[in-house]
Amino acid sequence: MLTIYWYCLIIGIVFLLLSLILDVISDLFQGLSFFDFHYDLLPGILPLTPLQFCAFLVGFGGMGITLRQHTSFHCVLSILFGLILSYGTYWLLHKLKNVDSEALTNIDIIGCEGKVIVTIFENGIGSVSLNTKIGKITYSAKSDHYIKQGSLVKVLDIKDSILIVSDTSTYFLNLTKNKTL
């Protein structure tokens, strides 16, 4: 059984290193992706990618070698640890992909409504709080006229990471009409 553990550990590490090398090569050629595929072994129960399979092999082999002399249940515990490591890898990658996909772009921010939290003086810089899809965010803001704290504003543009905002009454006229109805 020790031989199986060693083979699993070595194969898992070799494939992880090979995956890392191929990912670096694919980044150099921009667009090739060698290990960017997914398949379901048991649909809905066990999603499996090559990285998760390698994580299972490394966890199974490493824990098998470690626990072999300490307990008679080393095979069961090794399989359990391999599965935990595999699902941990799946969960971590899923979280990292969500963080990347939730990033705000300038297009997402332009047109948003916000509230001035630090007064904006004419051609000066203040702060605006916006409610976005990822939560409340505070940005530096600039306007061509004085806007007092607590005023509602609309983002018109972004220049050098500073929001260009306006509190013109024509924009908010429709907003107040809808509230009175």
C-alpha positions in Angstrom: 0.0 0.0 0.0 2.9 2.3 0.7 3.9 2.0 -3.0 0.4 3.2 -4.1 0.6 6.2 -1.8 4.0 7.1 -3.2 2.9 6.8 -6.8 -0.2 8.9 -6.1 1.8 11.6 -4.4 4.4 11.7 -7.1 1.9 11.7 -10.0 -0.2 14.4 -8.3 2.9 16.7 -7.8 4.2 16.0 -11.3 0.9 16.9 -12.9 0.5 20.0 -10.7 3.9 21.2 -11.8 3.2 20.3 -15.4 -0.1 22.3 -15.2 1.7 25.3 -13.8 4.4 25.2 -16.6 1.7 24.8 -19.3 -0.3 27.7 -17.8 2.8 29.9 -17.9 3.3 28.9 -21.5 -0.3 29.6 -22.4 0.0 33.0 -20.7 3.0 33.8 -22.9 1.0 32.9 -26.1 -2.2 34.6 -24.7 -5.2 32.5 -25.4 -4.1 28.9 -25.4 -5.4 27.0 -22.4 -4.2 23.5 -21.9 -6.1 22.6 -18.7 -9.2 24.8 -19.0 -11.8 22.0 -19.4 -14.4 20.6 -17.0 -16.4 17.5 -16.9 -18.7 15.9 -14.3 -17.9 12.4 -13.1 -21.2 12.2 -11.2 -23.3 15.2 -12.4 -24.3 17.5 -9.6 -22.4 15.4 -7.0 -18.7 15.3 -8.0 -17.5 18.1 -10.3 -14.0 17.2 -11.4 -11.2 19.2 -13.0 -7.6 18.1 -13.6 -6.5 20.4 -10.7 -9.0 18.8 -8.3 -7.9 15.4 -9.4 -4.3 16.3 -8.7 -5.2 17.7 -5.3 -7.0 14.5 -4.5 -3.9 12.4 -5.5 -1.5 14.6 -3.5 -3.8 14.6 -0.4 -4.4 10.8 -0.7 -0.8 9.9 -1.2 0.6 12.4 1.4 -1.8 11.4 4.2 -1.5 7.7 3.3 2.3 7.9 3.8 1.9 9.9 7.0 -0.8 7.8 8.6 0.3 4.3 7.5 2.3 3.6 10.6 0.0 5.3 13.1 -3.4 3.8 12.4 -5.0 0.8 10.7 -7.6 3.1 9.1 -5.0 4.9 7.0 -6.7 4.1 3.7 -10.1 5.5 4.7 -8.6 8.6 6.3 -6.4 9.2 3.2 -9.4 9.0 0.9 -11.3 11.3 3.2 -8.5 13.8 3.3 -8.0 13.6 -0.5 -11.7 14.4 -1.0 -11.6 17.3 1.5 -8.6 18.7 -0.3 -10.3 18.2 -3.7 -13.5 20.0 -2.6 -11.4 22.7 -0.9 -9.6 23.3 -4.2 -13.0 23.5 -6.0 -14.4 25.9 -3.4 -11.3 28.2 -3.4 -11.2 28.3 -7.2 -15.0 29.1 -7.3 -14.5 32.0 -4.8 -11.5 33.3 -6.8 -13.5 33.3 -10.0 -16.4 35.1 -8.4 -14.1 37.8 -7.0 -12.7 38.4 -10.5 -16.2 38.5 -12.1 -17.6 41.0 -9.6 -15.1 43.8 -10.4 -16.6 47.1 -11.3 -15.8 48.7 -14.6 -16.1 52.4 -15.5 -19.2 51.5 -17.5 -20.8 50.0 -14.4 -20.2 53.3 -12.4 -21.2 55.9 -15.0 -24.9 56.7 -14.6 -25.0 55.5 -11.0 -26.7 57.7 -8.4 -24.9 58.5 -5.2 -24.8 60.7 -2.2 -22.2 63.4 -1.4 -20.5 62.6 1.9 -17.8 65.3 1.7 -18.8 68.6 0.2 -17.6 69.2 -3.4 -16.4 72.8 -4.0 -16.4 74.4 -7.4 -13.6 72.6 -9.4 -12.6 71.0 -6.1 -12.6 67.4 -4.9 -15.0 65.8 -2.4 -16.4 62.3 -1.8 -19.4 60.4 -3.1 -20.9 57.2 -1.8 -22.4 54.9 -4.4 -24.5 51.7 -3.9 -23.2 49.3 -6.5 -23.7 45.6 -7.2 -20.8 44.7 -4.9 -21.9 47.0 -2.1 -21.5 50.6 -0.9 -18.3 52.2 -2.2 -16.8 55.6 -1.7 -15.1 57.5 -4.5 -13.4 60.9 -4.9 -15.6 63.1 -6.9 -15.3 66.4 -8.8 -17.9 68.9 -10.1 -17.8 72.2 -12.0 -20.0 73.8 -9.3 -20.6 73.6 -5.5 -22.5 70.5 -4.2 -23.2 70.3 -0.5 -22.9 67.3 1.7 -26.0 65.1 1.6 -27.0 66.0 -2.0 -28.0 63.3 -4.5 -25.7 63.2 -7.6 -25.3 61.3 -10.8 -22.0 60.0 -12.2 -21.4 61.6 -15.6 -17.8 60.5 -16.3 -14.6 59.2 -14.7 -11.2 60.9 -15.3 -8.0 59.8 -13.5 -10.0 57.6 -11.1 -12.0 60.7 -10.0 -15.8 60.7 -10.6 -17.3 63.7 -12.5 -20.7 64.2 -10.9 -23.7 66.5 -11.3 -26.7 67.4 -9.2 -28.7 69.1 -12.0 -32.4 69.5 -11.3 -33.4 68.2 -14.7 -32.1 64.7 -13.9 -33.8 64.6 -10.5 -37.0 66.2 -11.6 -38.2 62.8 -13.0 -37.1 61.2 -9.8 -39.2 63.5 -7.6 -42.3 63.1 -9.9 -42.2 59.4 -9.5 -42.0 59.6 -5.7 -45.1 61.8 -5.5 -47.2 59.5 -7.6 
